[in-house]
Amino acid sequence: MSGYEVGAIGALDEWRAHHGGFVESRSRDGRRVVDHQLSMQYIGMTANALEPGEEAGYWHTHSRIEELYVFLEGRGQMGLDDDLVEVGPGSVVRVGQDVLRTWRARPDSPGQLRWLCIRAGGEVLPHLPDDSARIPGRPMPWDTQG
């Protein structure tokens, strides 16, 4: 088995066509659970798309998981505890443990609200990665092909 995997989640305009979720009874259009496709150990990720005016329809929290929402297209809103936050292309929202969260695509969004939700838990990451090592002298792969 290799130490890496390559997968595909499709172009942004294909995300809505996927139907999925963590369990079949709560699956919906516009969700792909990427960590069910790849052998992820410490992180998880979903690719999501909501039509203008569509909403999650529920609030939830995590007791151990931290989430990072990376918004790519469209306009939306997130409910975070007692706050309402506007989101759109380039917005990134970190949501810590025990924070209530929900989201929707604004009815006036110019198109689908598309975002990645990256989930992680476990050990606190160091400010500077302390497990990396540079490999000097190794040629770049694109420099060795003809």
Backbone torsions as a table, in degrees:
resi	resn	phi	psi	omega
1	MET	NA	138.2	-178.4
2	SER	-82.7	158.5	177.5
3	GLY	-84.0	5.2	176.8
4	TYR	-143.3	160.3	176.8
5	GLU	-137.3	149.9	176.5
6	VAL	-119.5	130.0	178.6
7	GLY	-133.9	-177.5	178.7
8	ALA	-141.5	139.0	175.1
9	ILE	-113.5	0.8	177.5
10	GLY	84.4	164.3	176.9
11	ALA	-67.1	156.6	-177.7
12	LEU	-50.9	-40.8	-177.1
13	ASP	-74.8	-1.9	176.2
14	GLU	-100.4	-9.9	-173.6
15	TRP	-61.7	-38.6	-176.2
16	ARG	-63.0	-29.6	-177.0
17	ALA	-70.9	-16.6	-179.7
18	HIS	-80.7	141.1	176.0
19	HIS	-119.2	118.8	-179.1
20	GLY	-168.6	-176.1	179.6
21	GLY	171.2	-173.3	-178.8
22	PHE	-77.1	-34.7	174.6
23	VAL	-134.6	147.6	-174.2
24	GLU	-58.1	-38.7	-176.3
25	SER	-66.0	-19.1	179.3
26	ARG	-116.8	15.3	177.8
27	SER	-69.6	155.0	179.0
28	ARG	-148.4	163.9	174.1
29	ASP	-66.0	142.9	175.0
30	GLY	85.6	18.6	176.9
31	ARG	-131.6	131.5	174.4
32	ARG	-128.7	122.4	178.4
33	VAL	-90.6	98.1	-173.6
34	VAL	-65.7	-34.8	-179.7
35	ASP	-71.0	-7.3	170.1
36	HIS	-84.8	-16.1	178.7
37	GLN	-91.3	-31.1	-176.5
38	LEU	-119.0	159.8	-178.1
39	SER	-86.5	66.0	-178.9
40	MET	-76.8	139.6	-177.7
41	GLN	-104.1	-41.1	-170.6
42	TYR	-121.6	-8.9	-179.8
43	ILE	-133.6	159.0	174.1
44	GLY	-135.9	160.0	-179.1
45	MET	-153.3	138.9	170.1
46	THR	-120.0	147.5	171.9
47	ALA	-107.6	129.0	-168.2
48	ASN	-132.3	148.9	175.4
49	ALA	-148.8	126.4	175.6
50	LEU	-119.1	142.4	174.6
51	GLU	-73.1	154.1	176.6
52	PRO	-51.9	131.5	-179.5
53	GLY	88.1	-13.8	-179.5
54	GLU	-80.2	146.7	-178.5
55	GLU	-133.7	164.9	178.6
56	ALA	-61.7	-42.0	179.0
57	GLY	85.9	5.5	178.4
58	TYR	-155.7	156.8	169.9
59	TRP	-101.7	153.0	172.4
60	HIS	-154.9	165.1	175.3
61	THR	-134.5	166.4	170.4
62	HIS	-128.5	137.5	179.8
63	SER	-88.9	-24.7	-178.6
64	ARG	-122.1	-19.4	-172.7
65	ILE	-95.5	139.0	171.5
66	GLU	-105.4	141.0	180.0
67	GLU	-121.9	146.9	173.6
68	LEU	-124.4	118.8	177.7
69	TYR	-98.1	126.0	179.7
70	VAL	-118.7	108.6	-175.5
71	PHE	-89.7	133.2	-172.6
72	LEU	-111.8	-37.9	-177.9
73	GLU	-149.6	157.9	176.2
74	GLY	83.7	-177.8	178.7
75	ARG	-128.6	140.0	-179.0
76	GLY	-154.1	-173.6	178.1
77	GLN	-140.0	146.5	173.1
78	MET	-120.0	134.3	168.4
79	GLY	-90.2	123.7	-178.9
80	LEU	-129.5	105.1	-171.4
81	ASP	52.8	-115.6	-178.2
82	ASP	-100.0	10.1	-176.8
83	ASP	-107.5	152.7	173.2
84	LEU	-117.8	121.8	-174.5
85	VAL	-117.5	131.2	175.3
86	GLU	-79.5	137.3	178.6
87	VAL	-133.1	153.0	178.3
88	GLY	-166.7	-170.0	-177.1
89	PRO	-53.1	126.7	180.0
90	GLY	92.8	-10.6	176.9
91	SER	-72.4	137.4	172.0
92	VAL	-127.9	132.6	-177.0
93	VAL	-130.5	117.7	173.5
94	ARG	-92.3	132.3	179.3
95	VAL	-123.1	116.4	-177.8
96	GLY	-82.1	-179.9	-178.6
97	GLN	-63.2	143.5	175.7
98	ASP	67.3	10.4	174.8
99	VAL	-87.8	127.9	174.4
100	LEU	-67.2	139.7	179.5
101	ARG	-146.1	146.7	170.9
102	THR	-156.5	170.2	-176.4
103	TRP	-156.8	162.4	175.4
104	ARG	-155.1	158.5	168.3
105	ALA	-87.3	130.3	178.5
106	ARG	-60.4	143.5	177.2
107	PRO	-58.7	-29.1	-179.6
108	ASP	-95.1	15.6	177.8
109	SER	-60.3	138.6	-179.4
110	PRO	-69.0	-7.6	179.0
111	GLY	-176.7	-166.1	-179.8
112	GLN	-61.6	144.7	170.0
113	LEU	-84.4	119.9	-177.8
114	ARG	-123.1	133.1	-178.3
115	TRP	-154.6	159.9	170.2
116	LEU	-104.3	139.5	171.3
117	CYS	-116.6	116.3	-178.7
118	ILE	-105.5	125.3	-177.0
119	ARG	-113.3	140.3	176.5
120	ALA	-149.9	157.2	177.0
121	GLY	-154.5	175.0	177.5
122	GLY	106.8	-133.0	-174.5
123	GLU	-76.7	149.6	175.4
124	VAL	-69.5	133.5	178.5
125	LEU	-75.1	141.3	175.8
126	PRO	-70.3	156.3	178.6
127	HIS	-59.4	-43.7	173.6
128	LEU	-112.9	129.8	179.2
129	PRO	-54.7	125.1	-177.4
130	ASP	-105.5	12.2	-180.0
131	ASP	-119.7	14.8	-177.3
132	SER	-98.5	157.3	176.9
133	ALA	-146.7	129.8	175.2
134	ARG	-81.4	149.0	-179.0
135	ILE	-116.1	87.3	-177.4
136	PRO	-69.0	147.5	175.3
137	GLY	86.8	-13.5	178.9
138	ARG	-75.8	125.7	-178.2
139	PRO	-68.5	150.1	176.8
140	MET	-70.3	140.6	-175.1
141	PRO	-61.6	-30.5	-180.0
142	TRP	-77.7	-15.1	177.1
143	ASP	-84.5	-14.4	-175.7
144	THR	-100.5	-4.8	179.5
145	GLN	-98.3	144.7	-176.4
146	GLY	-84.8	NA	NA
